[in-house]
Amino acid sequence: MTALIIVEHDNAALKDATLATVTAAKAFGEVHALVAGSGCAAVADAAAKIEGVSKVLLADDAAYAHPLAEELANLAISLAGSYDAIIAPATTTGKNFAPRVAAALDVAQISDILEVIDTDTFKRPIYAGNAIATVKSSDAKKVITVRGTAFAKAAATGGSASVEKVGAAEKTGKSSFVGAELSKSDRPELTSAKIIVSGGRGMGSGDNFVLIDAVADKLGAAVGASRAAVDAGFVPNDYQVGQTGKIVAPELYVAVGISGAIQHLAGMKDSKIIVAINKDEEAPIFQVADFGLVADLFEALPALEKAL
């Protein structure tokens, strides 16, 4: 059997979610990787070095300069005939185009898998991760998204795959890239950070996030937020951790002023060590925390920053 993984990248470097996806795809046997982008030859070269990848397909075309769901799905569909599985990371991009591929192939998508039992059977979270479902698919071709935090990352070096150029698929013209407003930071990206400090509604305002920033700077950490903090406009939505945000599993997760709603816990409860700071001793976050501090965050954070 052969699986085709969709490499996630920014046209310059591939993202860590790809490495976890390769690990999941190895269960199908041979692994090929699709790099679709514009001016992305360096990404294809990096993908060819991933241990476990035997071939890289490079679709270098202006249509793929930005991962528009319609164009990327069309490309994956055009290549699907040779593969037993199409596998993508369960990121914003993967969740955007993979369902289109599944619908076009008339198969049921298997989303956000945590484990591959065999090539037909998988484990995935349901009810915001409060239960784990074992699902079996009889579809001849599988379309799968992979939760990157559930699989070990494949080695980024050691492979020697060939790189084969493929033509662009027929353009749909249904959407076009207009622009992007991205927050710029010298801190690590949330999904790859080893330490994350997140703030919730208890921060009170966006201005108070300077307290989070000060601690994060001392720890070399990324800054995250709960959905409540994002919805309140305290921070941009790319800070959001949770079921409807980013799924993270750092070595250390510090939750400040976060009550611990189910949708937030679904995004961070796989963290190795969880520290909670909240003045409400009954907050649900303490049920999953390894260490908890019942205190006023406006006193605790400056004291922590000073101690660091």
Wavefront OBJ file of the C-alpha trace (Angstrom):
o trace
v 0.000 0.000 0.000
v 1.073 3.573 -0.634
v 0.032 6.778 1.130
v 0.338 10.346 -0.125
v 0.914 12.952 2.569
v 0.349 16.641 1.959
v 3.358 18.628 3.144
v 2.485 21.746 5.102
v 4.914 24.615 4.532
v 5.320 28.338 3.889
v 7.177 27.953 0.552
v 10.477 28.243 2.422
v 10.423 25.545 5.120
v 8.191 22.626 5.999
v 6.308 22.653 9.288
v 6.649 20.173 12.133
v 3.109 18.858 11.637
v 4.383 17.207 8.456
v 6.873 15.076 10.391
v 4.148 13.646 12.635
v 1.998 12.983 9.578
v 4.808 10.931 8.025
v 4.946 8.791 11.165
v 1.206 8.073 10.923
v 1.442 7.353 7.189
v 4.163 4.730 7.643
v 1.464 2.276 8.747
v 0.327 2.161 5.108
v 3.731 1.054 3.867
v 5.311 3.300 1.245
v 5.031 7.043 1.840
v 5.055 9.703 -0.883
v 4.934 13.424 -0.112
v 3.238 16.176 -2.110
v 4.776 19.646 -1.953
v 2.445 22.164 -3.594
v 3.568 25.768 -3.610
v 5.353 28.472 -5.542
v 9.133 28.771 -5.474
v 9.183 25.898 -3.003
v 12.032 23.719 -4.296
v 13.797 24.036 -0.934
v 10.765 22.529 0.774
v 10.786 19.586 -1.624
v 14.481 19.017 -0.906
v 13.769 19.065 2.834
v 10.844 16.652 2.407
v 13.102 14.282 0.471
v 15.369 14.028 3.518
v 12.591 12.952 5.904
v 13.159 9.420 7.088
v 10.429 7.165 5.715
v 9.549 9.208 2.606
v 10.397 7.367 -0.624
v 9.220 9.922 -3.209
v 8.417 13.626 -3.282
v 5.989 15.105 -5.808
v 6.685 18.780 -6.458
v 3.894 20.946 -7.872
v 5.513 24.352 -8.253
v 2.919 26.753 -9.634
v 1.637 30.240 -8.861
v -1.788 28.714 -8.161
v -0.337 27.112 -5.021
v 1.529 30.134 -3.689
v -1.108 30.189 -0.946
v -2.887 27.001 0.189
v -6.326 27.799 -1.213
v -8.596 24.880 -0.394
v -10.173 24.646 -3.848
v -6.886 24.536 -5.761
v -5.064 22.268 -3.318
v -7.997 19.848 -3.203
v -8.138 19.678 -6.994
v -4.461 18.807 -7.128
v -4.793 16.077 -4.494
v -7.818 14.632 -6.299
v -5.928 14.535 -9.593
v -3.186 12.461 -7.958
v -5.391 10.290 -5.742
v -5.812 7.424 -8.203
v -2.380 5.977 -7.462
v -2.766 5.982 -3.694
v -4.536 4.011 -0.988
v -4.629 6.962 1.394
v -4.439 10.750 1.240
v -3.162 12.035 4.589
v -2.834 15.618 5.831
v -2.040 17.276 9.169
v -5.148 18.263 11.144
v -4.230 21.942 10.956
v -6.232 24.869 9.645
v -5.019 24.082 6.133
v -5.640 20.348 6.372
v -9.114 20.806 7.824
v -9.883 23.233 5.009
v -9.100 21.119 1.954
v -9.251 17.468 3.078
v -13.069 17.318 3.337
v -13.278 18.523 -0.267
v -11.012 15.674 -1.326
v -13.091 13.124 0.584
v -16.345 14.429 -0.885
v -14.990 14.352 -4.436
v -13.757 10.777 -3.945
v -17.083 9.814 -2.319
v -15.456 8.467 0.830
v -15.841 9.261 4.519
v -13.060 11.403 5.931
v -11.421 10.109 9.115
v -10.537 13.212 11.082
v -7.957 14.050 13.706
v -6.637 10.525 14.266
v -4.614 9.746 17.388
v -3.540 6.209 16.532
v -3.404 3.817 13.590
v -4.463 0.329 14.665
v -4.334 -1.030 11.117
v -4.888 0.427 7.661
v -8.674 0.293 8.153
v -8.964 1.076 11.869
v -8.097 4.241 13.725
v -8.604 6.010 17.047
v -9.860 9.586 17.153
v -11.238 11.919 19.843
v -14.924 12.745 20.145
v -16.857 15.000 22.551
v -13.931 17.441 22.749
v -11.573 14.613 23.647
v -13.648 13.305 26.566
v -14.002 9.980 24.733
v -11.837 8.169 22.208
v -13.666 6.428 19.357
v -12.265 3.463 17.463
v -13.484 3.735 13.875
v -13.176 1.263 11.023
v -13.523 2.270 7.389
v -14.368 -0.047 4.522
v -13.599 2.616 1.903
v -11.022 1.463 -0.605
v -9.296 4.839 -0.409
v -8.817 6.660 2.878
v -8.761 10.424 3.431
v -7.271 11.139 6.851
v -6.201 14.109 8.958
v -3.636 13.533 11.701
v -3.379 15.191 15.104
v 0.295 16.074 15.131
v 0.674 16.029 18.910
v -0.359 12.349 19.061
v 2.484 10.988 16.923
v 6.240 11.133 17.295
v 7.958 13.289 14.689
v 9.767 11.438 11.930
v 13.469 12.249 11.675
v 13.970 15.274 9.433
v 17.206 13.817 8.098
v 18.348 10.412 6.962
v 16.042 9.989 3.976
v 17.025 10.117 0.321
v 13.771 10.281 -1.628
v 13.618 11.224 -5.282
v 11.909 14.468 -6.285
v 9.519 14.281 -9.217
v 7.841 17.333 -10.737
v 4.109 17.142 -11.411
v 1.950 19.557 -13.351
v -0.682 21.755 -11.793
v -4.265 20.535 -11.786
v -6.986 22.402 -13.654
v -7.670 25.711 -11.930
v -11.093 26.110 -10.348
v -11.043 29.906 -10.175
v -13.506 29.741 -7.285
v -11.338 31.694 -4.876
v -8.343 33.973 -4.880
v -5.870 35.143 -2.264
v -6.503 38.760 -1.292
v -4.182 39.281 1.662
v -3.189 38.183 5.137
v -2.684 40.074 8.365
v -0.254 38.028 10.423
v 1.041 38.903 13.853
v 4.834 38.975 13.917
v 6.736 37.697 16.915
v 10.233 36.610 17.816
v 8.725 33.959 20.081
v 8.321 30.311 19.055
v 5.270 29.303 17.016
v 2.532 27.876 19.239
v 2.317 24.392 17.784
v 6.078 23.806 17.975
v 6.890 25.611 21.244
v 8.274 23.615 24.173
v 6.859 26.101 26.687
v 3.585 28.013 26.387
v 2.120 30.647 28.697
v -1.568 31.250 28.009
v -3.968 33.856 29.328
v -7.726 33.713 29.653
v -10.677 35.934 30.363
v -9.241 36.528 33.828
v -6.582 38.769 32.267
v -9.261 41.450 32.103
v -7.948 43.232 28.999
v -5.457 42.963 26.166
v -3.205 45.506 27.887
v -2.745 43.127 30.803
v -1.200 40.543 28.498
v 2.081 42.419 29.003
v 2.275 40.421 32.235
v 2.069 37.201 30.204
v 4.628 38.560 27.726
v 7.120 39.337 30.493
v 6.997 35.787 31.877
v 7.081 34.260 28.381
v 10.164 36.294 27.480
v 11.996 35.029 30.553
v 11.060 31.416 29.733
v 11.617 31.644 25.983
v 7.986 30.610 25.625
v 5.180 31.121 23.141
v 2.089 33.068 24.186
v -1.352 31.519 23.865
v -4.888 32.358 24.899
v -8.256 30.822 25.574
v -11.159 31.321 23.192
v -12.787 33.673 25.696
v -9.747 35.962 25.619
v -9.651 35.909 21.818
v -13.402 36.529 21.480
v -13.073 39.458 23.880
v -10.465 40.968 21.562
v -7.601 40.762 24.049
v -5.266 39.068 21.534
v -5.334 37.949 17.862
v -7.081 34.676 17.009
v -3.812 32.979 16.030
v -3.058 32.885 19.771
v -6.051 30.641 20.421
v -5.467 27.231 21.973
v -8.342 24.762 22.006
v -10.674 22.620 19.990
v -11.440 25.520 17.652
v -7.882 26.872 17.844
v -4.505 25.193 17.895
v -3.820 21.793 19.422
v -0.610 21.909 21.436
v 1.414 19.505 23.583
v 4.421 21.392 24.960
v 6.689 20.204 27.738
v 5.291 22.970 29.969
v 1.909 24.714 29.685
v 1.119 27.578 32.058
v -2.579 28.529 32.148
v -3.189 31.949 33.690
v -6.707 33.169 34.434
v -8.171 30.299 32.395
v -11.158 28.522 33.934
v -10.676 25.325 31.934
v -13.626 25.018 29.575
v -13.846 21.672 27.770
v -12.983 23.181 24.391
v -9.788 24.694 25.812
v -8.745 21.521 27.601
v -9.147 19.616 24.330
v -6.335 21.698 22.874
v -3.736 21.430 25.652
v -4.405 18.526 27.988
v -1.688 16.406 26.323
v 0.953 18.839 27.622
v 3.581 17.044 29.707
v 3.352 19.442 32.660
v 0.396 21.779 33.243
v 0.573 24.673 35.695
v -2.589 26.625 36.526
v -2.840 30.048 38.154
v -6.378 31.068 39.068
v -7.991 32.787 42.026
v -11.004 30.451 41.834
v -10.013 27.242 43.602
v -13.022 25.483 42.033
v -11.916 26.241 38.453
v -12.000 23.081 36.270
v -8.445 23.776 35.067
v -7.147 22.495 38.412
v -8.545 19.033 37.629
v -6.010 18.555 34.827
v -3.166 20.636 36.276
v -0.037 18.989 37.664
v 0.632 22.105 39.744
v -1.928 24.697 40.795
v -1.624 28.092 42.396
v -4.755 29.697 43.856
v -3.789 33.343 43.682
v -4.520 36.695 42.082
v -2.718 36.590 38.730
v -1.952 40.311 38.964
v 0.194 39.536 41.995
v 1.447 36.098 40.941
v 2.711 36.994 37.459
v 4.931 39.942 38.510
v 6.321 37.809 41.348
v 7.018 34.943 38.954
v 8.645 37.257 36.418
v 10.834 38.747 39.142
v 11.843 35.291 40.397
v 12.792 34.182 36.898
l 1 2 3 4 5 6 7 8 9 10 11 12 13 14 15 16 17 18 19 20 21 22 23 24 25 26 27 28 29 30 31 32 33 34 35 36 37 38 39 40 41 42 43 44 45 46 47 48 49 50 51 52 53 54 55 56 57 58 59 60 61 62 63 64 65 66 67 68 69 70 71 72 73 74 75 76 77 78 79 80 81 82 83 84 85 86 87 88 89 90 91 92 93 94 95 96 97 98 99 100 101 102 103 104 105 106 107 108 109 110 111 112 113 114 115 116 117 118 119 120 121 122 123 124 125 126 127 128 129 130 131 132 133 134 135 136 137 138 139 140 141 142 143 144 145 146 147 148 149 150 151 152 153 154 155 156 157 158 159 160 161 162 163 164 165 166 167 168 169 170 171 172 173 174 175 176 177 178 179 180 181 182 183 184 185 186 187 188 189 190 191 192 193 194 195 196 197 198 199 200 201 202 203 204 205 206 207 208 209 210 211 212 213 214 215 216 217 218 219 220 221 222 223 224 225 226 227 228 229 230 231 232 233 234 235 236 237 238 239 240 241 242 243 244 245 246 247 248 249 250 251 252 253 254 255 256 257 258 259 260 261 262 263 264 265 266 267 268 269 270 271 272 273 274 275 276 277 278 279 280 281 282 283 284 285 286 287 288 289 290 291 292 293 294 295 296 297 298 299 300 301 302 303 304 305 306 307 308
